[in-house]
Amino acid sequence: MTGNTDTEPNDQNDDDDHYVLRLFVTGASLNSRRAVVNIKEICETYMKGKYSLEIVDVYQQKTIAEQEQIIALPLLIKSAPLPARRLIGDMSDTQKVLRGLGISIET
């Protein structure tokens, strides 16, 4: 057994419960920085220890952006658990992001 492994990709105790996320951004633009901060906060609040998050700067990794056929940024892609989803924007609307990720919270 290991100790604290909050968001390491290999820490997948239950594949159905582990979120695999990729956030595509454009450098250090204001919207990109906002999206990174917002999605990290959402992940740590609602999926702590059950997610892996990769941040991809399309300026530095154009091939990946082309493979994913990205047309708008920032873009969050959830590849697991299925169904896969795509969310566009700065991730500031927490409720909308949670719905898009398929996470329901009791209010």
Residue frames as qw, qx, qy, qz and C-alpha x, y, z in Angstrom:
[[0.000, 0.889, 0.457, 0.000, 0.00, 0.00, 0.00],
 [0.419, 0.308, -0.010, 0.854, 1.13, 3.52, -0.69],
 [0.142, -0.439, -0.436, 0.773, 0.61, 6.81, 1.10],
 [0.291, 0.739, 0.250, -0.554, -0.88, 10.01, -0.29],
 [0.298, -0.003, 0.663, 0.687, -1.20, 9.80, -4.07],
 [0.323, 0.527, 0.355, -0.701, -3.87, 12.37, -4.84],
 [0.607, 0.670, 0.044, -0.425, -3.76, 12.77, -8.60],
 [0.180, -0.455, 0.787, 0.376, -1.16, 10.39, -9.97],
 [0.640, 0.263, -0.407, -0.597, -2.36, 8.74, -13.20],
 [0.458, 0.137, -0.878, 0.002, -1.41, 5.27, -11.92],
 [0.143, 0.028, 0.736, -0.661, -3.57, 5.64, -8.81],
 [0.554, -0.033, -0.388, -0.736, -6.63, 4.02, -10.37],
 [0.300, -0.085, 0.857, -0.411, -8.37, 1.97, -7.70],
 [0.479, 0.478, 0.712, -0.187, -11.65, 1.78, -9.60],
 [0.265, 0.059, 0.532, 0.802, -11.55, 2.52, -13.32],
 [0.037, -0.678, -0.658, -0.324, -15.27, 3.39, -13.39],
 [0.333, -0.875, -0.292, 0.196, -14.68, 6.06, -10.78],
 [0.507, -0.419, 0.207, 0.724, -11.43, 7.53, -12.12],
 [0.396, 0.882, 0.183, -0.176, -11.70, 10.63, -14.31],
 [0.620, -0.056, 0.357, 0.696, -9.21, 11.07, -17.13],
 [0.183, 0.931, 0.243, -0.200, -9.15, 14.73, -18.16],
 [0.569, 0.066, 0.252, 0.780, -7.17, 16.75, -20.67],
 [0.061, 0.896, 0.250, -0.361, -7.35, 20.53, -20.71],
 [0.590, 0.346, 0.298, 0.666, -6.21, 22.24, -23.91],
 [0.145, -0.885, -0.167, 0.411, -5.10, 25.86, -23.51],
 [0.566, 0.706, 0.046, 0.423, -3.34, 28.58, -25.51],
 [0.426, 0.405, -0.349, 0.730, -0.19, 29.56, -23.69],
 [0.269, -0.281, -0.593, 0.705, -0.56, 31.88, -20.71],
 [0.169, -0.435, -0.337, -0.818, -3.61, 33.80, -21.92],
 [0.342, -0.219, 0.429, -0.807, -6.05, 35.05, -19.29],
 [0.842, -0.020, -0.110, -0.528, -8.75, 32.54, -20.30],
 [0.759, 0.206, -0.607, 0.112, -6.23, 29.70, -20.26],
 [0.159, 0.262, -0.677, 0.669, -4.94, 30.60, -16.79],
 [0.561, -0.153, 0.245, -0.776, -8.53, 30.92, -15.53],
 [0.874, 0.067, -0.338, -0.342, -9.46, 27.52, -16.98],
 [0.580, 0.231, -0.706, 0.334, -6.45, 25.83, -15.34],
 [0.088, -0.206, 0.592, -0.774, -7.18, 27.34, -11.92],
 [0.676, -0.062, 0.085, -0.730, -10.91, 26.59, -12.16],
 [0.863, 0.085, -0.445, -0.223, -10.61, 22.97, -13.29],
 [0.426, 0.225, -0.743, 0.465, -7.95, 22.20, -10.67],
 [0.285, -0.164, 0.487, -0.809, -10.22, 23.60, -7.97],
 [0.804, 0.013, -0.112, -0.584, -13.21, 21.61, -9.26],
 [0.756, 0.190, -0.626, 0.033, -11.14, 18.41, -9.43],
 [0.256, 0.204, -0.721, 0.610, -9.74, 18.81, -5.93],
 [0.428, -0.107, 0.356, -0.824, -13.17, 19.66, -4.49],
 [0.812, 0.115, 0.088, -0.566, -15.35, 17.04, -6.22],
 [0.932, 0.266, -0.242, -0.050, -12.98, 14.30, -7.45],
 [0.180, -0.780, 0.579, -0.154, -10.05, 14.37, -5.02],
 [0.420, -0.358, 0.834, -0.008, -7.89, 11.30, -5.52],
 [0.655, 0.333, 0.676, -0.057, -10.05, 10.06, -8.40],
 [0.537, 0.832, 0.108, -0.087, -8.72, 11.95, -11.40],
 [0.603, -0.193, 0.305, 0.711, -5.74, 12.56, -13.64],
 [0.268, 0.923, 0.178, -0.211, -5.46, 15.92, -15.37],
 [0.626, 0.004, 0.328, 0.707, -3.15, 16.72, -18.25],
 [0.142, 0.869, 0.086, -0.466, -2.71, 20.34, -19.33],
 [0.660, 0.222, 0.468, 0.544, -1.82, 20.68, -23.02],
 [0.039, 0.727, -0.075, -0.681, -0.58, 23.98, -24.45],
 [0.755, 0.541, 0.367, 0.047, -1.55, 23.85, -28.12],
 [0.239, 0.921, -0.299, -0.068, 1.23, 26.31, -28.99],
 [0.225, -0.612, 0.758, 0.014, 3.79, 23.78, -27.76],
 [0.376, -0.011, 0.926, 0.036, 2.01, 20.58, -28.81],
 [0.459, 0.344, -0.213, -0.791, 0.26, 21.32, -32.10],
 [0.327, 0.107, -0.891, -0.296, 0.16, 17.67, -33.18],
 [0.018, -0.278, -0.883, 0.377, -2.02, 16.65, -30.23],
 [0.298, 0.454, 0.250, -0.802, -4.38, 19.55, -30.90],
 [0.424, 0.313, -0.548, -0.649, -4.69, 18.48, -34.54],
 [0.223, -0.029, -0.974, -0.038, -5.34, 14.84, -33.56],
 [0.040, 0.411, 0.756, -0.507, -8.14, 15.92, -31.21],
 [0.109, 0.537, 0.564, 0.618, -9.61, 18.24, -33.90],
 [0.224, -0.574, -0.449, 0.647, -9.79, 21.21, -31.56],
 [0.212, 0.627, 0.432, 0.613, -11.78, 24.16, -32.82],
 [0.249, -0.833, -0.030, -0.493, -12.18, 26.30, -29.68],
 [0.606, 0.000, -0.563, 0.562, -10.08, 26.87, -26.57],
 [0.158, -0.369, 0.892, -0.211, -9.84, 26.40, -23.66],
 [0.793, 0.005, -0.410, -0.450, -11.25, 22.89, -24.12],
 [0.416, -0.357, 0.773, -0.319, -11.62, 20.15, -21.52],
 [0.703, 0.130, -0.595, -0.368, -11.91, 16.58, -22.77],
 [0.617, -0.316, 0.623, -0.363, -13.12, 13.84, -20.41],
 [0.505, 0.306, -0.741, -0.321, -12.13, 10.48, -21.87],
 [0.533, -0.209, -0.815, 0.089, -13.09, 8.37, -18.84],
 [0.426, 0.181, 0.885, -0.057, -15.40, 7.33, -17.43],
 [0.010, 0.221, 0.680, 0.699, -17.51, 7.03, -20.55],
 [0.632, 0.660, 0.288, 0.286, -19.25, 8.73, -22.21],
 [0.495, -0.036, 0.058, 0.866, -16.48, 11.00, -23.41],
 [0.043, 0.916, 0.387, -0.097, -17.35, 14.69, -23.17],
 [0.459, 0.247, 0.061, 0.851, -15.95, 18.02, -24.38],
 [0.187, -0.870, -0.384, 0.244, -16.42, 21.29, -22.50],
 [0.451, 0.474, 0.093, 0.750, -15.41, 24.66, -23.91],
 [0.217, -0.887, -0.100, -0.394, -14.67, 27.79, -21.87],
 [0.142, 0.607, -0.556, 0.549, -12.82, 28.95, -18.80],
 [0.557, -0.209, -0.790, 0.146, -14.55, 26.38, -16.52],
 [0.036, -0.204, 0.390, -0.897, -15.87, 29.19, -14.28],
 [0.697, -0.202, -0.063, -0.685, -19.43, 27.82, -14.16],
 [0.173, -0.312, 0.903, -0.240, -18.87, 25.00, -11.67],
 [0.668, 0.209, 0.557, -0.447, -22.38, 23.56, -11.97],
 [0.711, 0.601, -0.163, -0.327, -22.13, 23.42, -15.77],
 [0.255, 0.571, -0.780, 0.017, -18.71, 21.74, -15.60],
 [0.374, -0.153, 0.847, -0.344, -19.94, 19.17, -13.08],
 [0.757, 0.387, 0.314, -0.422, -22.99, 18.38, -15.26],
 [0.591, 0.663, -0.406, -0.217, -20.71, 18.05, -18.27],
 [0.109, 0.463, -0.867, 0.150, -18.48, 15.64, -16.38],
 [0.686, -0.219, -0.634, -0.281, -21.50, 13.63, -15.25],
 [0.311, -0.054, -0.705, 0.636, -21.02, 14.51, -11.57],
 [0.380, -0.680, -0.389, -0.492, -24.15, 15.15, -9.57],
 [0.227, 0.084, -0.604, 0.759, -23.95, 16.91, -6.25],
 [0.264, -0.677, -0.687, 0.017, -26.68, 17.31, -3.71],
 [0.105, 0.420, -0.069, 0.899, -27.63, 20.90, -3.00]]
